Amino acid sequence: MRLKIRTKNLAVIAIYAALYAALVVVLGAFSYGPVQVRIADAMLGVVPLLGLAGVLGHTLGVFVANIFSTAGPLDLLNTIPSFAMSFLVYYTYKRTKNDYTVIGTCIAYSVVIGATVGWMLSYLYGLPLLLTIAYVAIGNIIASVLIGWPLFKALKKTGIFQG
């Protein structure tokens, strides 16, 4: 489970992070706030195919995107659960080779991000905690499962991520 630092891996990390951050910032009205669907989180479905480079690209993308967050520097802390959960998406798929684990781990990612981002938004803006957690989690499920899962299946079928 070692990431060899090669030019290809660095390029994958940089391209993934840049695309993620660009999607979040360009679609800012949908990406930040208590009711959000970060379309960029559909890219989570690609993480199992990209391996550790995907995990690092996702993490860096979240960090860069959150620099522009209306919630301020506190949102940068959400990079930590994003890293942990994107690693879970990758690692679980790697261990099981079961495509359906991608759905389950993307849902788990959404629940954790819903809790951390929901708590932060509730704290900062005085919003109802459980409702805010639910809105963020549901928005993330829309992106990571309803869009990310078909993206995973389509890209896996092409075979371009082999080796």
N, C-alpha and C positions, 0 to 999 in steps of 0.2 A: 504494500500500500504506500509505496514511496512515489513522490512526485519528482521526476527528474527535471531539473531546470534546464530546459532546452528552449531554443528560440521559438519552436512551435508552441510550447506550453505558455511562454510569456505572451505570445501573440494571441492565443486563445483567451487568456486571462484579460488582456487589455481590450480585445474586441468585445468580449462578453460584458465587461464592466462598462465600457463606453456606450454600448447599445442599451444596457439596462438603465444607466443614468440618463441618457438622452430621452428614452421613452418616458421615464418618470417626470423629468423636467418639462418636456414638451407637452405632455398630457397632465400638467400640474393640477388642473381643476379636478381631475379624477384620482390623482395620486396622493394627495395630502388631505387631511381633515378626518372628521369622525365618520363620514360616509365616503368610502374610497374603494375604488377598484384599480389597483396598480396593474395595468395591463402588462407591464414589464415582468410581473411575477409569473406570467405564463412561461417565461424562459426557465423557470425552475424545472419544468419538464425535460429540459435538455441537459441538466446537470448530471444525471446518471450516465448519459452518453459521453460526456466530456471528462468525467472523472474528477480528480482533485483540482484540475485547472478550472473546471466549471464551478466547483465550490468556492475557489478563491476569486474567480471572476464575479460570481454572484455577491460575495461578501464585499468586494471592492466597489461594485456597482451600487449596492445598498448604501455604503458609506458615502460615496460621492453624491448620490441622489439626496441623501438626508442632509447634506451640507446646505441644500437649498430649501429645506423644509421650513414651513411657516411656524413650526413648533420650536425652532431654534436648536441650540447645541444639544439639548436633552435627547433629541431624536437620534443623535449619533450613537447613543447607547444601544439602540435597536439593531445595530450592526452585530452585536454579540449573539443574540438569539437567532438572527438570520444566518450567521456562520454555523452555529451548532445544528440548526435544523436543516440547512442545505447539505451539511455533511451527512446527517442522518438519511436524507433522501438518496444521496450517492451511495453511502455505505450499505444501506439495507438492500438496495438493488444489486450492488456488486456481490453481496453475500448470497442472495437468494436467486438471482437471475430471473425473478418473477416480475413480469411487467406490472401486475396489479399492486405490487408493493409501492409503486410510484404514486398511485392514487392515495393509498393509505398514508404514506409519509408526507404527501403534499397536503392532505387534510390535517395531519399533525402539525406541520409547519404553519398552516393557517390558524389553527387554534392557539398555538404559542404566540405567533405574531399578533393575533387578535387580542390576546391577554396583555402583552407588553405594550403594544401601541395603544390599545384601548385604555389601559391604566394611565399611560402618559397623557393622552388627550383628555381623559376625565380629570386628572390632576391639574393640568394646565388651564383648562377652560371651564371647569366646574360642570362637566357633562355627566349624565347618569352612567355609572361605571358599567353595569351589566349590559345595558343597551349599546354603549359605545364598543365594548368588547365584541358583542354579537355582530354589529355592523361591520367592523373591521375584519373579523373572521370570515363572514359571509362574502364580503368583497374579495378577500384573498382566495377563497375557495372558487369563486367565479373565475378568477384569473388563472390560478395554478392548476385547478382540476378541469374545469370546463373548457379552458383554452389550452392549458399546458399539457394535459394528458393526450389530446389528439395530436398536438405538436410532437410530443415524445414518440407516439406510435408512427406518425408519418416519417419523421426523421430516422427512426430505427429501421423502418422498412427500406429506406434508401440504401442503407449499409455504408454510408459515407463516414460513419464514426467507428468503423472497425479498425482495430490496431492503432 
